[in-house]
Amino acid sequence: MASNCLTHSNGTAYDFSHPKINAWSEWIAGEYKSGRIPKPSKLIRAYVRPLLYEPDAGWSYGFGTDWAGIAVSRAAGVSLEEYMQRHIWGPLGMASTTFHPRARPDILARTAALVERDDQGRLRALHPNHPFAKSPAGLAPESGGGGCYGTANDYAKLLASLLRNDGRVLRPETVTMMFSPQLKDPKYLNDVHSNPLSYGLAGNIPVGTHVDFGYGGILNFHPVEKTGRSPGSMQWGGLPNLFWWINPTDGVCGCYFGQLLPPGDPQSFQLYETFEKAVMDTVKEKRKSRGRI
């Protein structure tokens, strides 16, 4: 089951990623409010949803990593914040990363606002009634699936450590597992990838590319011609048009933080793709230059 949680194949889905789950969440919230169903704990309200399918019999972006975060915290006997500080953020020097920015004035002062587009396509701060304007920290204070605050520089340190497979965060054999296909049947992921309503979860990986899921992100097994990304690369991202990729074959990684809702914004998506291509073009030019020396 742990494998299912890390590959989004455990049967759960976030409210925003599936209309049936969203409808159920709206219904159950009304039942709690009316008192017809006793209100459970905050944790239950945040993460418990009906299964869309039996584990391994589908693929959906959902609560698997949130449950994995709970498991890590309980197994370690410390909060997820403390665990991440001890084993990831601290060792990598990620000093501007936390689940609790309000307790860190130095981080809070540098926090970028979330934005959306108005009817003319211009950027503006989120409407006050937008759910993420009211609760930007995610579904729970410390979540394995979201709600962490940080900087692009900090995140690049994590990506670089995994790219180098330097053993500072995970054992080398664990990183190798991360970049290996883990789905029992990748058909379900490929079906979601081909759906135009998939919120750009696969980033700039073209429809029709053979994809699978490793421990942490989607894997492409064909080259991404538009950017020069090699097969065997991993990519994932976050809701407000945040994207990252690791390309082990070419020794390149990168991240793009848009802070723009909703996910899948075409202009932000194109900017991210242009950024990755520029990085790869620079790498190729440097290699050509070395070859002439």
GIVEN-V75322 format. One line per field, one symbol per residue. phi: phi as a letter, one per 20 degrees, with the letter a starting at -180 (. if undefined). psi: psi as a letter, one per 30 degrees, with the letter a starting at -180 (. if undefined). burial: # if it has 9 or more other ideal C-beta (glycine too) atoms within 8 Angstrom, else .. A space follows every 50 residues. Layout:
# GIVEN-V75322
phi->???
psi->???
burial->???
This chain:
# GIVEN-V75322
phi->.ffffedlceoebfgfebffffffffffffffffnfcgffffffffdecf ffafgmdrbbfbegfffffffffffemcffgfffffdcffgemefdcaec ffecgfegfdffffcbdefenefbfgfgefgffecfenfbgccfdrneda dffffffffffffflemfdcfgfffgfgedfdffbfgffffffeefeemm femefffoffcbceepaedddcfeffdnfegnecbbacgeldcbbcdffe mcbabcdelcdefnggfffffffffffffffffffffffffef
psi->eeeeefghggflkleffkeeeeeeeeeeeeeeefgfkkkaleeeeefkll kflkkfgakkjagefeeeeeeeeeefglleeeeeeefdeefghifhklfi fffieeeefgkkkkllkafggkkllkkffkeffeifgaflejkfflgkka leeeeeeeeeeeefhggfelkefeeeeegkkfkejfeeeeeeefkfgggg egbgjkkfkjlakaiflkkkglkjeefgkllglkkaalehhkkllkieef hklllkjehklllgkeeeeeeeeeeeeeeeeeeeeeeeeeff.
burial->...############.##..##.##..#..##............###.#. .#..##.###.############......##.###..###.#.#.####. #..#..##.....####........#...#.##....###.######### ...##########.....#.....#####.###..#.######....### #####...#.####..#####..#..####.######.##########.# .#####.####.###..##.###.###.###.##.........
